[in-house]
């Protein structure tokens, strides 16, 4: 079985306007890095659109209607101070969520060993009933609930190593004992959530905040002593990674100092847990990362490691 890459050209048509950090060049940089010879064995797949039924597992109809109604016919509209949509944003959001659904299908059916979804807009800030932080729909939550509803994978763990806390995923999961959300992130930082005391109704939210200027030792300590034991104890049927690369030392959006090898190490450790508990089933989904060179190198290092998990 191979590692699959799910993406779609429509994700490039989500135009956030001049100077916005969450721009199409991010995805172009990732895809260019994955075009080199070492990635020729990737199973490349076009992402389908997510259906309303699939999105409804994570969001109410009112949220879907509000997001789709906000899509303009020309130019740009700001949903909030950070989140901008354009005429291509609705299709991009449906393809981004659909990529994760299709990746779950591929991994759950045994078609793929694991998968990486190179998509935008990102999703981990999208709460059950609120778009925010560059995010419209919560791609990983949609994928997690699809895994349960369609494939009987009851227990799903999400590990989020984006520099920003995934408040949206936590919001959607916090009352569900069979969903585990784990996060390493800089704190204090946007969106202001992710304190270690935020544990969810069933202790199913595990937050390991890191101070500004923290680097490899602090990140690996948090993973080794907090995150990995929580996933091991949870024994997931599927592991999803919210793969944000903005904790990289070269990223302009925050102040952590990870390097490519930290993402490789984390991927390897998560792969070991996936082999132990869930038949190596991993779906990884692009979130943040705003220095194009760092994003390209870190994401390709992550995918390279997935190919050997």
C-alpha positions in Angstrom: 0.0 0.0 0.0 1.2 3.5 -0.9 0.9 6.9 0.7 -1.8 8.9 -1.1 -1.8 12.6 -1.8 -5.2 14.3 -2.1 -5.5 17.8 -3.5 -7.5 19.8 -6.1 -6.8 22.8 -8.3 -9.9 24.5 -6.9 -8.0 25.1 -3.6 -5.8 27.5 -5.5 -8.9 29.6 -6.4 -9.6 30.6 -2.8 -8.3 34.2 -3.2 -7.7 35.9 0.1 -6.4 39.2 -1.4 -3.1 41.0 -1.7 -0.8 40.5 1.2 -2.9 37.9 3.1 -0.7 35.3 4.7 -3.0 32.4 3.9 -2.5 32.6 0.1 -2.5 30.2 -2.8 1.3 30.4 -3.0 1.3 28.3 0.2 -0.3 25.4 -1.6 1.8 25.9 -4.7 5.0 25.7 -2.6 3.8 22.4 -1.0 2.8 20.8 -4.3 6.1 21.9 -6.0 8.1 20.3 -3.2 6.1 17.0 -3.7 6.9 16.9 -7.4 10.5 15.9 -7.0 11.7 12.5 -8.0 11.7 11.1 -4.4 7.9 11.5 -4.3 7.2 9.7 -7.6 5.6 6.8 -5.7 2.9 9.0 -4.2 -0.6 7.9 -5.2 -2.0 11.2 -6.5 -5.7 11.7 -6.2 -8.1 14.5 -7.1 -10.2 15.5 -4.1 -14.0 15.3 -4.5 -16.5 17.8 -3.1 -17.7 17.1 0.4 -21.4 16.6 0.5 -23.8 18.4 2.8 -24.5 15.1 4.6 -20.7 14.8 5.3 -20.3 18.3 6.5 -23.4 18.1 8.7 -21.7 15.5 10.9 -19.5 18.4 12.2 -21.5 21.5 11.5 -25.2 22.5 11.7 -27.1 23.4 8.5 -27.1 27.0 9.6 -23.3 27.2 9.5 -23.2 25.6 6.1 -25.8 28.1 4.8 -24.0 31.1 6.4 -20.7 30.1 4.9 -22.0 29.5 1.4 -24.1 32.6 1.5 -21.0 34.7 2.3 -19.3 33.7 -1.0 -19.3 36.7 -3.3 -19.8 36.8 -7.0 -16.9 39.3 -7.4 -13.9 40.5 -5.4 -13.6 39.7 -1.7 -15.7 39.7 1.4 -14.3 39.6 5.0 -16.1 37.2 7.3 -14.1 38.6 10.1 -10.8 40.5 10.4 -8.8 37.4 9.4 -11.1 35.3 7.2 -11.6 36.4 3.6 -13.6 34.7 0.9 -13.7 35.2 -2.9 -15.8 33.7 -5.7 -13.7 30.5 -5.6 -13.8 30.0 -1.9 -16.9 27.9 -1.7 -15.7 25.3 -4.1 -12.2 25.3 -2.5 -13.8 24.7 1.0 -15.9 21.8 -0.3 -12.8 20.2 -2.0 -10.7 20.7 1.1 -13.2 18.9 3.3 -13.9 16.3 0.6 -10.2 15.6 0.4 -10.2 14.5 4.0 -13.3 12.4 3.5 -11.7 10.7 0.5 -8.5 10.1 2.4 -10.4 8.5 5.2 -12.1 6.2 2.7 -8.8 5.3 1.1 -7.1 4.5 4.4 -10.1 2.7 6.0 -10.6 0.5 2.9 -6.9 -0.5 2.7 -6.4 1.2 -0.6 -3.7 3.4 1.0 -1.5 2.9 4.0 -1.8 6.6 4.9 -2.6 9.9 3.2 -1.7 13.6 3.1 -4.3 16.2 2.1 -2.6 19.3 0.5 -5.6 21.6 0.7 -6.8 25.1 1.6 -8.6 26.8 3.2 -7.4 25.2 6.5 -9.9 24.1 9.0 -8.8 23.7 12.6 -10.1 27.1 13.8 -13.6 26.5 12.4 -15.9 25.9 15.3 -19.2 23.9 15.1 -21.1 27.1 14.3 -18.4 29.7 13.5 -15.9 30.3 10.7 -12.8 32.1 11.9 -9.0 32.2 11.7 -8.8 31.6 7.9 -11.0 28.5 8.3 -14.5 27.9 6.9 -15.3 24.2 7.6 -13.4 22.0 10.0 -11.8 19.5 7.6 -10.4 17.1 10.2 -13.6 17.0 12.2 -15.6 16.2 9.1 -13.2 13.4 8.3 -13.2 12.0 11.8 -17.0 11.8 11.9 -17.1 10.3 8.4 -14.7 7.6 9.6 -17.2 6.7 12.4 -20.4 6.9 10.4 -19.2 5.1 7.2 -16.4 2.8 8.3 -17.2 2.1 11.9 -13.9 3.6 13.2 -15.5 4.6 16.5 -12.4 6.2 18.2 -10.5 8.9 16.4 -7.6 10.8 17.7 -6.5 14.1 16.2 -3.0 15.4 16.9 -2.5 19.1 16.0 1.1 20.5 15.9 0.1 23.8 14.3 1.6 26.7 16.3 -2.0 28.0 16.9 -4.4 26.1 19.0 -7.2 24.3 17.1 -10.0 25.8 19.0 -12.5 24.6 16.4 -11.6 21.0 16.6 -11.7 21.2 20.4 -15.1 22.9 20.3 -16.5 20.1 18.1 -14.9 17.2 20.0 -15.1 18.3 23.6 -18.4 16.6 24.5 -17.6 13.3 22.6 -15.8 10.7 24.7 -14.7 8.8 21.6 -13.0 11.7 19.9 -9.6 12.7 21.3 -8.0 16.1 20.5 -4.4 16.7 21.3 -2.4 19.9 20.6 1.0 21.4 21.0 0.9 25.2 20.4 2.4 28.5 21.4 0.6 30.2 24.3 -0.3 33.0 24.6 -1.2 33.4 21.0 -4.2 33.5 18.7 -7.0 32.3 19.3 -6.4 32.5 23.1 -7.6 29.0 23.8 -5.6 25.8 24.6 -4.8 26.2 28.3 -3.6 22.9 29.9 -6.7 23.0 32.1 -9.0 22.8 29.0 -9.7 19.0 29.2 -13.1 18.5 27.6 -16.1 16.9 29.2 -14.5 13.5 29.3 -10.9 14.4 29.6 -10.7 14.0 25.8 -8.9 17.3 25.1 -5.2 17.3 25.8 -3.4 20.6 25.5 0.4 21.1 25.8 0.9 24.9 25.5 4.5 26.0 24.8 6.0 29.5 25.6 7.3 31.8 22.9 10.9 30.9 21.9 10.4 27.2 22.8 12.2 24.9 20.4 13.0 21.2 19.8 13.6 20.2 23.5 10.4 21.7 24.8 8.3 20.3 21.9 9.7 16.8 22.1 9.2 16.8 25.9 5.6 17.8 25.5 5.0 15.1 22.9 6.9 12.4 24.9 5.3 13.1 28.3 1.8 14.5 27.4 0.6 13.9 23.9 1.9 10.5 22.9 0.9 8.8 26.3 -2.6 10.2 25.9 -3.0 8.8 22.4 -1.5 5.5 23.5 -4.0 5.3 26.3 -6.9 6.3 24.0 -6.1 3.5 21.5 -7.6 5.1 18.5 -9.1 3.3 15.5 -7.8 6.1 13.3 -5.2 8.9 13.8 -5.6 12.2 12.0 -2.9 14.9 12.0 -3.6 18.6 11.8 -0.3 19.3 10.1 0.4 23.0 10.5 4.1 24.0 10.0 4.0 27.5 11.4 5.8 26.4 14.5 8.9 26.4 12.3 11.7 28.7 13.3 11.5 30.7 10.1 7.7 31.3 10.2 6.7 34.9 10.7 3.3 34.3 12.4 4.6 33.1 15.8 7.6 32.5 18.0 8.4 28.8 18.3 11.6 27.4 16.9 11.0 23.9 15.5 13.1 22.6 12.6 12.2 20.1 9.9 13.6 17.2 11.9 11.1 17.9 14.7 8.2 17.4 12.3 9.9 14.2 11.0 10.4 12.9 14.6 6.8 13.7 15.5 5.5 11.9 12.4 7.7 8.9 13.2 6.4 8.7 16.8 2.8 9.1 15.7 3.4 6.4 13.0 4.6 4.0 15.7 1.4 4.6 17.7 -0.7 4.1 14.6 0.9 0.8 13.8 0.3 -0.3 17.4 -3.4 0.7 17.6 -5.0 1.2 14.3 -3.3 -0.7 11.5 -1.0 2.2 10.6 -4.1 4.3 9.5 -3.1 8.0 9.4 -4.7 10.9 7.5 -2.6 14.1 7.6 -4.2 17.4 6.7 -2.4 20.7 5.9 -3.2 23.5 8.3 -0.9 26.6 8.7 2.6 27.5 7.6 3.4 30.9 6.2 7.1 31.1 5.3 7.0 29.4 1.8 10.5 27.9 2.0 10.0 26.5 5.5 6.5 25.3 4.6 7.8 23.5 1.5 10.7 21.8 3.3 8.8 20.9 6.5 5.8 19.5 4.7 7.8 17.5 2.3 9.9 16.1 5.1 6.6 15.1 6.9 5.3 13.4 3.8 8.6 11.6 3.2 8.3 10.2 6.7 4.7 9.2 6.1 5.9 7.2 3.1 8.0 5.0 5.5 5.5 4.8 8.4 
